[in-house]
């Protein structure tokens, strides 16, 4: 889709531009500030890395 989206953008055809959200889009139940989302991602990644580091 990257090539298609790039061509659509270059042609100014935003009506053809695609931004798929995948199946996770259905899990969204409320709007959150970006800061909160990023903080959660960082915390989750840090916990996962710590857990994995202990198994190496």
KETI-925810 format. One record per residue (C-alpha): residue in three letters; z, y, x. Coordinates in Angstrom, 3 decimals. Layout:
// KETI-925810
+--------+----------+----------+----------+
! residu !       zz !       yy !       xx !
+--------+----------+----------+----------+
!    ALA !        Z !        Y !        X !
...
+--------+----------+----------+----------+
END
This chain:
// KETI-925810
+--------+----------+----------+----------+
! residu !       zz !       yy !       xx !
+--------+----------+----------+----------+
!    UNK !    0.000 !    0.000 !    0.000 !
!    UNK !    0.452 !    2.352 !    2.961 !
!    UNK !   -3.304 !    2.804 !    3.426 !
!    UNK !   -3.829 !    3.337 !   -0.299 !
!    UNK !   -1.006 !    5.881 !   -0.552 !
!    UNK !   -2.231 !    7.742 !    2.546 !
!    UNK !   -5.761 !    7.955 !    1.132 !
!    UNK !   -4.468 !    9.098 !   -2.270 !
!    UNK !   -2.297 !   11.775 !   -0.622 !
!    UNK !   -5.152 !   12.954 !    1.613 !
!    UNK !   -7.327 !   13.328 !   -1.460 !
!    UNK !   -4.589 !   15.174 !   -3.346 !
!    UNK !   -4.559 !   12.396 !   -5.948 !
!    UNK !   -0.828 !   12.260 !   -6.576 !
!    UNK !   -1.573 !   10.577 !   -9.904 !
!    UNK !   -2.623 !    7.497 !   -7.910 !
!    UNK !    0.294 !    7.557 !   -5.465 !
!    UNK !    2.620 !    4.581 !   -5.757 !
!    UNK !    6.297 !    4.385 !   -4.864 !
!    UNK !    7.492 !    0.922 !   -5.910 !
!    UNK !   11.241 !    0.435 !   -6.222 !
!    UNK !   11.259 !   -3.341 !   -6.459 !
!    UNK !   13.698 !   -5.392 !   -8.498 !
!    UNK !   16.673 !   -3.380 !   -7.206 !
!    UNK !   15.655 !   -0.432 !   -9.372 !
!    UNK !   17.069 !   -2.192 !  -12.410 !
!    UNK !   20.495 !   -2.275 !  -10.777 !
!    UNK !   20.806 !    1.516 !  -10.762 !
!    UNK !   23.293 !    2.597 !  -13.402 !
!    UNK !   24.176 !    6.177 !  -12.410 !
!    UNK !   23.128 !    8.973 !  -10.081 !
!    UNK !   25.154 !    9.405 !   -6.891 !
!    UNK !   25.064 !   12.062 !   -4.191 !
!    UNK !   22.992 !   11.051 !   -1.153 !
!    UNK !   26.061 !   11.560 !    1.045 !
!    UNK !   27.944 !    8.869 !   -0.901 !
!    UNK !   25.026 !    6.433 !   -0.719 !
!    UNK !   24.569 !    6.899 !    3.037 !
!    UNK !   28.325 !    6.574 !    3.660 !
!    UNK !   28.326 !    3.276 !    1.762 !
!    UNK !   25.306 !    2.014 !    3.733 !
!    UNK !   26.928 !    2.935 !    7.059 !
!    UNK !   30.234 !    1.301 !    6.098 !
!    UNK !   28.495 !   -1.877 !    4.916 !
!    UNK !   26.338 !   -2.071 !    8.046 !
!    UNK !   29.368 !   -1.521 !   10.291 !
!    UNK !   31.325 !   -4.275 !    8.532 !
!    UNK !   28.359 !   -6.666 !    8.790 !
!    UNK !   27.863 !   -5.935 !   12.494 !
!    UNK !   31.560 !   -6.461 !   13.202 !
!    UNK !   31.534 !   -9.738 !   11.307 !
!    UNK !   28.409 !  -10.953 !   13.114 !
!    UNK !   29.684 !   -9.832 !   16.530 !
!    UNK !   32.667 !  -12.122 !   16.070 !
!    UNK !   30.400 !  -15.131 !   15.635 !
!    UNK !   28.385 !  -14.634 !   18.825 !
+--------+----------+----------+----------+
END
